[in-house]
Amino acid sequence: MNPKTTGVNFAVFCSGQGTNLQAMIDAAKKKRISAKLALVVCDNPGAHAIERARRAGIPVAVFDPEDFASKKELEAAVIGELNRGKIRLIALAGYMRILSDDFVRRYKNRILNIHPALLPSFKGGQAIKDAIKYGVKVTGATVHFVSEEVDAGPIVLQAVCPVKNNDSEKTLLARVHKLEHKIYPEAIELFARGKLKAAGRRVIVK
């Protein structure tokens, strides 16, 4: 094993179903991810992602926003948990809270996000709907480092799929999800092996 993989713990932040979390769990079982999925952080006590993590034996930390007086207080609690888990990488997977600029700067180039479009096109929460409405012939998925601006960080990996004439949001999303479940574990493995180098807006894969 590459020595750079030793001791690389990562956390997944979720809010909902946790399909990308499950893809990471499955990839780890198949040895496609050499880093350790050491923690799942969730802001929704009712999220199905929590059950997925517990079935896999992964520690879960739930931070209900209603239990905190402010975002700053909530993030301080999250940071404490990340420190205890010796987390080197954070993977956002359907995490529905916007991280503060201070949090992003603290973990600069150590937070990954997956977006269901080919950034910089179709930023925001309606990427699938926007792609269909615009009439593009292809769309896809993007893994990127998180920056202070939403959906604007340096791009790590992208994958493409066609947009068919009869596509609905549901059918297109299903194909995009397949891409996400493939490239997100790949990006995590590249990070774990020290293969990613951020240089301004570019991410160089060594």
PyMOL CGO cylinders between C-alpha atoms (Angstrom):
from pymol import cmd
from pymol.cgo import CYLINDER

trace = [
    CYLINDER, 0.00, 0.00, 0.00, 1.19, 3.49, -0.76, 0.3, 1, 1, 1, 1, 1, 1,
    CYLINDER, 1.19, 3.49, -0.76, 2.50, 4.91, 2.56, 0.3, 1, 1, 1, 1, 1, 1,
    CYLINDER, 2.50, 4.91, 2.56, 0.54, 8.12, 1.94, 0.3, 1, 1, 1, 1, 1, 1,
    CYLINDER, 0.54, 8.12, 1.94, -2.69, 6.19, 2.55, 0.3, 1, 1, 1, 1, 1, 1,
    CYLINDER, -2.69, 6.19, 2.55, -1.68, 5.34, 6.12, 0.3, 1, 1, 1, 1, 1, 1,
    CYLINDER, -1.68, 5.34, 6.12, -3.90, 7.00, 8.69, 0.3, 1, 1, 1, 1, 1, 1,
    CYLINDER, -3.90, 7.00, 8.69, -6.17, 8.81, 6.24, 0.3, 1, 1, 1, 1, 1, 1,
    CYLINDER, -6.17, 8.81, 6.24, -9.54, 9.06, 7.94, 0.3, 1, 1, 1, 1, 1, 1,
    CYLINDER, -9.54, 9.06, 7.94, -12.45, 10.71, 6.16, 0.3, 1, 1, 1, 1, 1, 1,
    CYLINDER, -12.45, 10.71, 6.16, -15.92, 11.82, 7.19, 0.3, 1, 1, 1, 1, 1, 1,
    CYLINDER, -15.92, 11.82, 7.19, -19.08, 11.95, 5.13, 0.3, 1, 1, 1, 1, 1, 1,
    CYLINDER, -19.08, 11.95, 5.13, -21.60, 14.74, 5.76, 0.3, 1, 1, 1, 1, 1, 1,
    CYLINDER, -21.60, 14.74, 5.76, -25.22, 13.77, 4.92, 0.3, 1, 1, 1, 1, 1, 1,
    CYLINDER, -25.22, 13.77, 4.92, -28.74, 15.08, 5.36, 0.3, 1, 1, 1, 1, 1, 1,
    CYLINDER, -28.74, 15.08, 5.36, -31.00, 12.60, 3.58, 0.3, 1, 1, 1, 1, 1, 1,
    CYLINDER, -31.00, 12.60, 3.58, -31.09, 9.18, 1.91, 0.3, 1, 1, 1, 1, 1, 1,
    CYLINDER, -31.09, 9.18, 1.91, -27.33, 8.70, 1.81, 0.3, 1, 1, 1, 1, 1, 1,
    CYLINDER, -27.33, 8.70, 1.81, -27.03, 7.04, -1.60, 0.3, 1, 1, 1, 1, 1, 1,
    CYLINDER, -27.03, 7.04, -1.60, -23.54, 8.44, -2.14, 0.3, 1, 1, 1, 1, 1, 1,
    CYLINDER, -23.54, 8.44, -2.14, -22.65, 7.37, 1.40, 0.3, 1, 1, 1, 1, 1, 1,
    CYLINDER, -22.65, 7.37, 1.40, -23.74, 3.85, 0.49, 0.3, 1, 1, 1, 1, 1, 1,
    CYLINDER, -23.74, 3.85, 0.49, -21.60, 3.98, -2.65, 0.3, 1, 1, 1, 1, 1, 1,
    CYLINDER, -21.60, 3.98, -2.65, -18.60, 4.87, -0.47, 0.3, 1, 1, 1, 1, 1, 1,
    CYLINDER, -18.60, 4.87, -0.47, -19.39, 2.08, 2.00, 0.3, 1, 1, 1, 1, 1, 1,
    CYLINDER, -19.39, 2.08, 2.00, -19.60, -0.39, -0.87, 0.3, 1, 1, 1, 1, 1, 1,
    CYLINDER, -19.60, -0.39, -0.87, -16.40, 0.92, -2.47, 0.3, 1, 1, 1, 1, 1, 1,
    CYLINDER, -16.40, 0.92, -2.47, -14.55, 0.55, 0.83, 0.3, 1, 1, 1, 1, 1, 1,
    CYLINDER, -14.55, 0.55, 0.83, -15.73, -3.07, 1.15, 0.3, 1, 1, 1, 1, 1, 1,
    CYLINDER, -15.73, -3.07, 1.15, -14.42, -3.75, -2.36, 0.3, 1, 1, 1, 1, 1, 1,
    CYLINDER, -14.42, -3.75, -2.36, -11.07, -2.11, -1.45, 0.3, 1, 1, 1, 1, 1, 1,
    CYLINDER, -11.07, -2.11, -1.45, -11.62, 0.70, -3.98, 0.3, 1, 1, 1, 1, 1, 1,
    CYLINDER, -11.62, 0.70, -3.98, -11.09, 3.19, -1.15, 0.3, 1, 1, 1, 1, 1, 1,
    CYLINDER, -11.09, 3.19, -1.15, -8.03, 2.63, 1.02, 0.3, 1, 1, 1, 1, 1, 1,
    CYLINDER, -8.03, 2.63, 1.02, -8.84, 5.50, 3.40, 0.3, 1, 1, 1, 1, 1, 1,
    CYLINDER, -8.84, 5.50, 3.40, -10.99, 4.78, 6.43, 0.3, 1, 1, 1, 1, 1, 1,
    CYLINDER, -10.99, 4.78, 6.43, -14.58, 6.02, 6.49, 0.3, 1, 1, 1, 1, 1, 1,
    CYLINDER, -14.58, 6.02, 6.49, -14.29, 6.98, 10.15, 0.3, 1, 1, 1, 1, 1, 1,
    CYLINDER, -14.29, 6.98, 10.15, -17.33, 9.20, 10.75, 0.3, 1, 1, 1, 1, 1, 1,
    CYLINDER, -17.33, 9.20, 10.75, -20.71, 10.19, 9.36, 0.3, 1, 1, 1, 1, 1, 1,
    CYLINDER, -20.71, 10.19, 9.36, -21.96, 13.66, 10.30, 0.3, 1, 1, 1, 1, 1, 1,
    CYLINDER, -21.96, 13.66, 10.30, -25.66, 14.37, 9.87, 0.3, 1, 1, 1, 1, 1, 1,
    CYLINDER, -25.66, 14.37, 9.87, -27.83, 17.43, 10.55, 0.3, 1, 1, 1, 1, 1, 1,
    CYLINDER, -27.83, 17.43, 10.55, -31.13, 15.54, 10.23, 0.3, 1, 1, 1, 1, 1, 1,
    CYLINDER, -31.13, 15.54, 10.23, -32.05, 13.07, 13.00, 0.3, 1, 1, 1, 1, 1, 1,
    CYLINDER, -32.05, 13.07, 13.00, -34.51, 11.35, 10.65, 0.3, 1, 1, 1, 1, 1, 1,
    CYLINDER, -34.51, 11.35, 10.65, -32.12, 10.83, 7.73, 0.3, 1, 1, 1, 1, 1, 1,
    CYLINDER, -32.12, 10.83, 7.73, -31.90, 7.32, 6.28, 0.3, 1, 1, 1, 1, 1, 1,
    CYLINDER, -31.90, 7.32, 6.28, -28.15, 7.89, 5.94, 0.3, 1, 1, 1, 1, 1, 1,
    CYLINDER, -28.15, 7.89, 5.94, -27.88, 7.34, 9.70, 0.3, 1, 1, 1, 1, 1, 1,
    CYLINDER, -27.88, 7.34, 9.70, -29.26, 3.81, 9.38, 0.3, 1, 1, 1, 1, 1, 1,
    CYLINDER, -29.26, 3.81, 9.38, -26.91, 3.06, 6.48, 0.3, 1, 1, 1, 1, 1, 1,
    CYLINDER, -26.91, 3.06, 6.48, -23.92, 4.14, 8.57, 0.3, 1, 1, 1, 1, 1, 1,
    CYLINDER, -23.92, 4.14, 8.57, -24.97, 2.19, 11.65, 0.3, 1, 1, 1, 1, 1, 1,
    CYLINDER, -24.97, 2.19, 11.65, -25.54, -0.99, 9.61, 0.3, 1, 1, 1, 1, 1, 1,
    CYLINDER, -25.54, -0.99, 9.61, -21.98, -0.61, 8.34, 0.3, 1, 1, 1, 1, 1, 1,
    CYLINDER, -21.98, -0.61, 8.34, -20.58, -0.03, 11.83, 0.3, 1, 1, 1, 1, 1, 1,
    CYLINDER, -20.58, -0.03, 11.83, -19.54, 3.55, 11.15, 0.3, 1, 1, 1, 1, 1, 1,
    CYLINDER, -19.54, 3.55, 11.15, -19.71, 6.07, 14.02, 0.3, 1, 1, 1, 1, 1, 1,
    CYLINDER, -19.71, 6.07, 14.02, -22.44, 8.68, 13.53, 0.3, 1, 1, 1, 1, 1, 1,
    CYLINDER, -22.44, 8.68, 13.53, -22.59, 12.19, 14.97, 0.3, 1, 1, 1, 1, 1, 1,
    CYLINDER, -22.59, 12.19, 14.97, -25.96, 13.95, 14.65, 0.3, 1, 1, 1, 1, 1, 1,
    CYLINDER, -25.96, 13.95, 14.65, -26.04, 17.72, 15.01, 0.3, 1, 1, 1, 1, 1, 1,
    CYLINDER, -26.04, 17.72, 15.01, -29.63, 18.95, 14.94, 0.3, 1, 1, 1, 1, 1, 1,
    CYLINDER, -29.63, 18.95, 14.94, -29.55, 22.71, 14.16, 0.3, 1, 1, 1, 1, 1, 1,
    CYLINDER, -29.55, 22.71, 14.16, -32.39, 23.23, 16.60, 0.3, 1, 1, 1, 1, 1, 1,
    CYLINDER, -32.39, 23.23, 16.60, -30.06, 22.24, 19.44, 0.3, 1, 1, 1, 1, 1, 1,
    CYLINDER, -30.06, 22.24, 19.44, -27.65, 25.10, 18.73, 0.3, 1, 1, 1, 1, 1, 1,
    CYLINDER, -27.65, 25.10, 18.73, -28.00, 28.84, 19.16, 0.3, 1, 1, 1, 1, 1, 1,
    CYLINDER, -28.00, 28.84, 19.16, -26.04, 29.65, 16.02, 0.3, 1, 1, 1, 1, 1, 1,
    CYLINDER, -26.04, 29.65, 16.02, -24.23, 28.17, 13.02, 0.3, 1, 1, 1, 1, 1, 1,
    CYLINDER, -24.23, 28.17, 13.02, -20.94, 29.08, 14.68, 0.3, 1, 1, 1, 1, 1, 1,
    CYLINDER, -20.94, 29.08, 14.68, -21.84, 27.03, 17.75, 0.3, 1, 1, 1, 1, 1, 1,
    CYLINDER, -21.84, 27.03, 17.75, -22.95, 24.09, 15.63, 0.3, 1, 1, 1, 1, 1, 1,
    CYLINDER, -22.95, 24.09, 15.63, -19.79, 24.13, 13.54, 0.3, 1, 1, 1, 1, 1, 1,
    CYLINDER, -19.79, 24.13, 13.54, -17.63, 24.33, 16.65, 0.3, 1, 1, 1, 1, 1, 1,
    CYLINDER, -17.63, 24.33, 16.65, -19.25, 21.11, 17.85, 0.3, 1, 1, 1, 1, 1, 1,
    CYLINDER, -19.25, 21.11, 17.85, -18.69, 19.49, 14.45, 0.3, 1, 1, 1, 1, 1, 1,
    CYLINDER, -18.69, 19.49, 14.45, -15.03, 20.55, 14.44, 0.3, 1, 1, 1, 1, 1, 1,
    CYLINDER, -15.03, 20.55, 14.44, -14.60, 18.99, 17.87, 0.3, 1, 1, 1, 1, 1, 1,
    CYLINDER, -14.60, 18.99, 17.87, -15.93, 15.69, 16.57, 0.3, 1, 1, 1, 1, 1, 1,
    CYLINDER, -15.93, 15.69, 16.57, -13.71, 15.86, 13.49, 0.3, 1, 1, 1, 1, 1, 1,
    CYLINDER, -13.71, 15.86, 13.49, -10.68, 16.48, 15.69, 0.3, 1, 1, 1, 1, 1, 1,
    CYLINDER, -10.68, 16.48, 15.69, -11.52, 13.51, 17.89, 0.3, 1, 1, 1, 1, 1, 1,
    CYLINDER, -11.52, 13.51, 17.89, -11.81, 11.32, 14.82, 0.3, 1, 1, 1, 1, 1, 1,
    CYLINDER, -11.81, 11.32, 14.82, -8.54, 12.65, 13.33, 0.3, 1, 1, 1, 1, 1, 1,
    CYLINDER, -8.54, 12.65, 13.33, -10.39, 13.43, 10.11, 0.3, 1, 1, 1, 1, 1, 1,
    CYLINDER, -10.39, 13.43, 10.11, -8.22, 14.57, 7.19, 0.3, 1, 1, 1, 1, 1, 1,
    CYLINDER, -8.22, 14.57, 7.19, -10.89, 14.72, 4.48, 0.3, 1, 1, 1, 1, 1, 1,
    CYLINDER, -10.89, 14.72, 4.48, -14.57, 15.68, 4.45, 0.3, 1, 1, 1, 1, 1, 1,
    CYLINDER, -14.57, 15.68, 4.45, -16.91, 14.43, 1.71, 0.3, 1, 1, 1, 1, 1, 1,
    CYLINDER, -16.91, 14.43, 1.71, -20.22, 16.26, 1.39, 0.3, 1, 1, 1, 1, 1, 1,
    CYLINDER, -20.22, 16.26, 1.39, -22.91, 13.88, 0.17, 0.3, 1, 1, 1, 1, 1, 1,
    CYLINDER, -22.91, 13.88, 0.17, -26.31, 15.50, 0.08, 0.3, 1, 1, 1, 1, 1, 1,
    CYLINDER, -26.31, 15.50, 0.08, -25.48, 17.74, 3.03, 0.3, 1, 1, 1, 1, 1, 1,
    CYLINDER, -25.48, 17.74, 3.03, -28.08, 20.48, 2.90, 0.3, 1, 1, 1, 1, 1, 1,
    CYLINDER, -28.08, 20.48, 2.90, -26.38, 23.11, 5.04, 0.3, 1, 1, 1, 1, 1, 1,
    CYLINDER, -26.38, 23.11, 5.04, -24.10, 25.81, 3.64, 0.3, 1, 1, 1, 1, 1, 1,
    CYLINDER, -24.10, 25.81, 3.64, -20.77, 25.73, 5.44, 0.3, 1, 1, 1, 1, 1, 1,
    CYLINDER, -20.77, 25.73, 5.44, -19.45, 29.01, 6.79, 0.3, 1, 1, 1, 1, 1, 1,
    CYLINDER, -19.45, 29.01, 6.79, -16.46, 30.69, 5.15, 0.3, 1, 1, 1, 1, 1, 1,
    CYLINDER, -16.46, 30.69, 5.15, -14.45, 30.12, 8.33, 0.3, 1, 1, 1, 1, 1, 1,
    CYLINDER, -14.45, 30.12, 8.33, -15.18, 26.39, 8.25, 0.3, 1, 1, 1, 1, 1, 1,
    CYLINDER, -15.18, 26.39, 8.25, -14.24, 26.14, 4.56, 0.3, 1, 1, 1, 1, 1, 1,
    CYLINDER, -14.24, 26.14, 4.56, -10.99, 28.02, 5.11, 0.3, 1, 1, 1, 1, 1, 1,
    CYLINDER, -10.99, 28.02, 5.11, -10.09, 25.79, 8.06, 0.3, 1, 1, 1, 1, 1, 1,
    CYLINDER, -10.09, 25.79, 8.06, -10.33, 22.73, 5.80, 0.3, 1, 1, 1, 1, 1, 1,
    CYLINDER, -10.33, 22.73, 5.80, -9.11, 24.33, 2.57, 0.3, 1, 1, 1, 1, 1, 1,
    CYLINDER, -9.11, 24.33, 2.57, -8.70, 21.70, -0.17, 0.3, 1, 1, 1, 1, 1, 1,
    CYLINDER, -8.70, 21.70, -0.17, -9.84, 19.04, 2.28, 0.3, 1, 1, 1, 1, 1, 1,
    CYLINDER, -9.84, 19.04, 2.28, -13.59, 19.24, 1.60, 0.3, 1, 1, 1, 1, 1, 1,
    CYLINDER, -13.59, 19.24, 1.60, -15.01, 17.50, -1.46, 0.3, 1, 1, 1, 1, 1, 1,
    CYLINDER, -15.01, 17.50, -1.46, -18.51, 17.90, -2.87, 0.3, 1, 1, 1, 1, 1, 1,
    CYLINDER, -18.51, 17.90, -2.87, -20.45, 16.10, -5.59, 0.3, 1, 1, 1, 1, 1, 1,
    CYLINDER, -20.45, 16.10, -5.59, -22.72, 18.10, -7.90, 0.3, 1, 1, 1, 1, 1, 1,
    CYLINDER, -22.72, 18.10, -7.90, -25.21, 16.62, -10.43, 0.3, 1, 1, 1, 1, 1, 1,
    CYLINDER, -25.21, 16.62, -10.43, -24.06, 18.70, -13.42, 0.3, 1, 1, 1, 1, 1, 1,
    CYLINDER, -24.06, 18.70, -13.42, -20.94, 19.61, -15.35, 0.3, 1, 1, 1, 1, 1, 1,
    CYLINDER, -20.94, 19.61, -15.35, -19.81, 22.65, -13.42, 0.3, 1, 1, 1, 1, 1, 1,
    CYLINDER, -19.81, 22.65, -13.42, -19.62, 25.55, -13.94, 0.3, 1, 1, 1, 1, 1, 1,
    CYLINDER, -19.62, 25.55, -13.94, -22.96, 24.92, -15.70, 0.3, 1, 1, 1, 1, 1, 1,
    CYLINDER, -22.96, 24.92, -15.70, -26.15, 24.57, -13.67, 0.3, 1, 1, 1, 1, 1, 1,
    CYLINDER, -26.15, 24.57, -13.67, -25.04, 25.50, -10.20, 0.3, 1, 1, 1, 1, 1, 1,
    CYLINDER, -25.04, 25.50, -10.20, -27.47, 25.29, -7.31, 0.3, 1, 1, 1, 1, 1, 1,
    CYLINDER, -27.47, 25.29, -7.31, -30.10, 22.89, -6.12, 0.3, 1, 1, 1, 1, 1, 1,
    CYLINDER, -30.10, 22.89, -6.12, -32.05, 22.34, -9.35, 0.3, 1, 1, 1, 1, 1, 1,
    CYLINDER, -32.05, 22.34, -9.35, -29.24, 21.19, -11.64, 0.3, 1, 1, 1, 1, 1, 1,
    CYLINDER, -29.24, 21.19, -11.64, -31.16, 18.29, -13.21, 0.3, 1, 1, 1, 1, 1, 1,
    CYLINDER, -31.16, 18.29, -13.21, -34.26, 20.36, -13.86, 0.3, 1, 1, 1, 1, 1, 1,
    CYLINDER, -34.26, 20.36, -13.86, -32.18, 23.22, -15.23, 0.3, 1, 1, 1, 1, 1, 1,
    CYLINDER, -32.18, 23.22, -15.23, -30.28, 20.95, -17.62, 0.3, 1, 1, 1, 1, 1, 1,
    CYLINDER, -30.28, 20.95, -17.62, -33.50, 19.56, -19.09, 0.3, 1, 1, 1, 1, 1, 1,
    CYLINDER, -33.50, 19.56, -19.09, -35.09, 23.00, -19.31, 0.3, 1, 1, 1, 1, 1, 1,
    CYLINDER, -35.09, 23.00, -19.31, -32.05, 24.47, -21.08, 0.3, 1, 1, 1, 1, 1, 1,
    CYLINDER, -32.05, 24.47, -21.08, -32.03, 21.68, -23.64, 0.3, 1, 1, 1, 1, 1, 1,
    CYLINDER, -32.03, 21.68, -23.64, -28.42, 20.54, -23.30, 0.3, 1, 1, 1, 1, 1, 1,
    CYLINDER, -28.42, 20.54, -23.30, -27.43, 17.32, -25.04, 0.3, 1, 1, 1, 1, 1, 1,
    CYLINDER, -27.43, 17.32, -25.04, -25.07, 16.14, -22.29, 0.3, 1, 1, 1, 1, 1, 1,
    CYLINDER, -25.07, 16.14, -22.29, -24.78, 16.66, -18.57, 0.3, 1, 1, 1, 1, 1, 1,
    CYLINDER, -24.78, 16.66, -18.57, -23.06, 14.72, -15.84, 0.3, 1, 1, 1, 1, 1, 1,
    CYLINDER, -23.06, 14.72, -15.84, -21.49, 14.85, -12.40, 0.3, 1, 1, 1, 1, 1, 1,
    CYLINDER, -21.49, 14.85, -12.40, -18.66, 16.89, -10.90, 0.3, 1, 1, 1, 1, 1, 1,
    CYLINDER, -18.66, 16.89, -10.90, -16.50, 16.28, -7.86, 0.3, 1, 1, 1, 1, 1, 1,
    CYLINDER, -16.50, 16.28, -7.86, -14.90, 19.52, -6.69, 0.3, 1, 1, 1, 1, 1, 1,
    CYLINDER, -14.90, 19.52, -6.69, -13.13, 21.01, -3.74, 0.3, 1, 1, 1, 1, 1, 1,
    CYLINDER, -13.13, 21.01, -3.74, -15.39, 23.29, -1.72, 0.3, 1, 1, 1, 1, 1, 1,
    CYLINDER, -15.39, 23.29, -1.72, -14.66, 27.01, -1.72, 0.3, 1, 1, 1, 1, 1, 1,
    CYLINDER, -14.66, 27.01, -1.72, -16.36, 29.96, -0.04, 0.3, 1, 1, 1, 1, 1, 1,
    CYLINDER, -16.36, 29.96, -0.04, -18.55, 30.40, -3.14, 0.3, 1, 1, 1, 1, 1, 1,
    CYLINDER, -18.55, 30.40, -3.14, -21.17, 27.68, -3.60, 0.3, 1, 1, 1, 1, 1, 1,
    CYLINDER, -21.17, 27.68, -3.60, -20.46, 25.17, -6.41, 0.3, 1, 1, 1, 1, 1, 1,
    CYLINDER, -20.46, 25.17, -6.41, -17.41, 27.14, -7.52, 0.3, 1, 1, 1, 1, 1, 1,
    CYLINDER, -17.41, 27.14, -7.52, -14.38, 25.29, -6.12, 0.3, 1, 1, 1, 1, 1, 1,
    CYLINDER, -14.38, 25.29, -6.12, -11.62, 23.68, -8.20, 0.3, 1, 1, 1, 1, 1, 1,
    CYLINDER, -11.62, 23.68, -8.20, -12.83, 20.68, -10.20, 0.3, 1, 1, 1, 1, 1, 1,
    CYLINDER, -12.83, 20.68, -10.20, -11.34, 17.27, -9.33, 0.3, 1, 1, 1, 1, 1, 1,
    CYLINDER, -11.34, 17.27, -9.33, -13.22, 14.81, -11.58, 0.3, 1, 1, 1, 1, 1, 1,
    CYLINDER, -13.22, 14.81, -11.58, -16.12, 14.94, -14.03, 0.3, 1, 1, 1, 1, 1, 1,
    CYLINDER, -16.12, 14.94, -14.03, -18.14, 12.32, -15.88, 0.3, 1, 1, 1, 1, 1, 1,
    CYLINDER, -18.14, 12.32, -15.88, -20.62, 12.78, -18.73, 0.3, 1, 1, 1, 1, 1, 1,
    CYLINDER, -20.62, 12.78, -18.73, -23.94, 11.22, -19.73, 0.3, 1, 1, 1, 1, 1, 1,
    CYLINDER, -23.94, 11.22, -19.73, -26.40, 12.08, -22.52, 0.3, 1, 1, 1, 1, 1, 1,
    CYLINDER, -26.40, 12.08, -22.52, -29.66, 13.92, -22.00, 0.3, 1, 1, 1, 1, 1, 1,
    CYLINDER, -29.66, 13.92, -22.00, -32.30, 12.00, -23.94, 0.3, 1, 1, 1, 1, 1, 1,
    CYLINDER, -32.30, 12.00, -23.94, -35.28, 13.58, -25.70, 0.3, 1, 1, 1, 1, 1, 1,
    CYLINDER, -35.28, 13.58, -25.70, -37.76, 11.78, -23.44, 0.3, 1, 1, 1, 1, 1, 1,
    CYLINDER, -37.76, 11.78, -23.44, -35.89, 12.29, -20.18, 0.3, 1, 1, 1, 1, 1, 1,
    CYLINDER, -35.89, 12.29, -20.18, -37.75, 13.31, -17.06, 0.3, 1, 1, 1, 1, 1, 1,
    CYLINDER, -37.75, 13.31, -17.06, -35.97, 14.65, -14.00, 0.3, 1, 1, 1, 1, 1, 1,
    CYLINDER, -35.97, 14.65, -14.00, -36.28, 11.18, -12.46, 0.3, 1, 1, 1, 1, 1, 1,
    CYLINDER, -36.28, 11.18, -12.46, -34.75, 9.26, -15.37, 0.3, 1, 1, 1, 1, 1, 1,
    CYLINDER, -34.75, 9.26, -15.37, -31.91, 11.72, -15.88, 0.3, 1, 1, 1, 1, 1, 1,
    CYLINDER, -31.91, 11.72, -15.88, -31.16, 11.86, -12.17, 0.3, 1, 1, 1, 1, 1, 1,
    CYLINDER, -31.16, 11.86, -12.17, -30.87, 8.06, -12.09, 0.3, 1, 1, 1, 1, 1, 1,
    CYLINDER, -30.87, 8.06, -12.09, -28.16, 8.13, -14.75, 0.3, 1, 1, 1, 1, 1, 1,
    CYLINDER, -28.16, 8.13, -14.75, -26.33, 11.00, -13.08, 0.3, 1, 1, 1, 1, 1, 1,
    CYLINDER, -26.33, 11.00, -13.08, -26.42, 9.14, -9.76, 0.3, 1, 1, 1, 1, 1, 1,
    CYLINDER, -26.42, 9.14, -9.76, -24.64, 6.20, -11.38, 0.3, 1, 1, 1, 1, 1, 1,
    CYLINDER, -24.64, 6.20, -11.38, -21.87, 8.55, -12.43, 0.3, 1, 1, 1, 1, 1, 1,
    CYLINDER, -21.87, 8.55, -12.43, -21.69, 10.07, -8.95, 0.3, 1, 1, 1, 1, 1, 1,
    CYLINDER, -21.69, 10.07, -8.95, -21.39, 6.65, -7.32, 0.3, 1, 1, 1, 1, 1, 1,
    CYLINDER, -21.39, 6.65, -7.32, -18.45, 5.88, -9.59, 0.3, 1, 1, 1, 1, 1, 1,
    CYLINDER, -18.45, 5.88, -9.59, -16.39, 9.06, -9.52, 0.3, 1, 1, 1, 1, 1, 1,
    CYLINDER, -16.39, 9.06, -9.52, -16.87, 10.12, -5.90, 0.3, 1, 1, 1, 1, 1, 1,
    CYLINDER, -16.87, 10.12, -5.90, -15.06, 7.08, -4.46, 0.3, 1, 1, 1, 1, 1, 1,
    CYLINDER, -15.06, 7.08, -4.46, -12.38, 7.55, -7.14, 0.3, 1, 1, 1, 1, 1, 1,
    CYLINDER, -12.38, 7.55, -7.14, -11.81, 11.14, -6.01, 0.3, 1, 1, 1, 1, 1, 1,
    CYLINDER, -11.81, 11.14, -6.01, -11.55, 10.10, -2.37, 0.3, 1, 1, 1, 1, 1, 1,
    CYLINDER, -11.55, 10.10, -2.37, -9.00, 7.44, -3.26, 0.3, 1, 1, 1, 1, 1, 1,
    CYLINDER, -9.00, 7.44, -3.26, -6.95, 9.93, -5.28, 0.3, 1, 1, 1, 1, 1, 1,
    CYLINDER, -6.95, 9.93, -5.28, -6.88, 12.27, -2.26, 0.3, 1, 1, 1, 1, 1, 1,
    CYLINDER, -6.88, 12.27, -2.26, -5.96, 9.43, 0.10, 0.3, 1, 1, 1, 1, 1, 1,
    CYLINDER, -5.96, 9.43, 0.10, -3.03, 8.43, -2.09, 0.3, 1, 1, 1, 1, 1, 1,
    CYLINDER, -3.03, 8.43, -2.09, -1.75, 11.98, -2.31, 0.3, 1, 1, 1, 1, 1, 1,
    CYLINDER, -1.75, 11.98, -2.31, -2.53, 12.18, -6.02, 0.3, 1, 1, 1, 1, 1, 1,
    CYLINDER, -2.53, 12.18, -6.02, -4.36, 15.51, -6.01, 0.3, 1, 1, 1, 1, 1, 1,
    CYLINDER, -4.36, 15.51, -6.01, -2.63, 18.88, -6.13, 0.3, 1, 1, 1, 1, 1, 1,
    CYLINDER, -2.63, 18.88, -6.13, -4.66, 22.09, -6.18, 0.3, 1, 1, 1, 1, 1, 1,
    CYLINDER, -4.66, 22.09, -6.18, -3.00, 24.85, -8.20, 0.3, 1, 1, 1, 1, 1, 1,
    CYLINDER, -3.00, 24.85, -8.20, -5.30, 27.85, -8.33, 0.3, 1, 1, 1, 1, 1, 1,
    CYLINDER, -5.30, 27.85, -8.33, -8.43, 26.84, -10.24, 0.3, 1, 1, 1, 1, 1, 1,
    CYLINDER, -8.43, 26.84, -10.24, -6.84, 23.66, -11.54, 0.3, 1, 1, 1, 1, 1, 1,
    CYLINDER, -6.84, 23.66, -11.54, -6.55, 20.33, -9.75, 0.3, 1, 1, 1, 1, 1, 1,
    CYLINDER, -6.55, 20.33, -9.75, -3.65, 18.29, -11.06, 0.3, 1, 1, 1, 1, 1, 1,
    CYLINDER, -3.65, 18.29, -11.06, -3.99, 14.51, -10.83, 0.3, 1, 1, 1, 1, 1, 1,
    CYLINDER, -3.99, 14.51, -10.83, -0.48, 13.18, -10.34, 0.3, 1, 1, 1, 1, 1, 1,
]
cmd.load_cgo(trace, "trace")
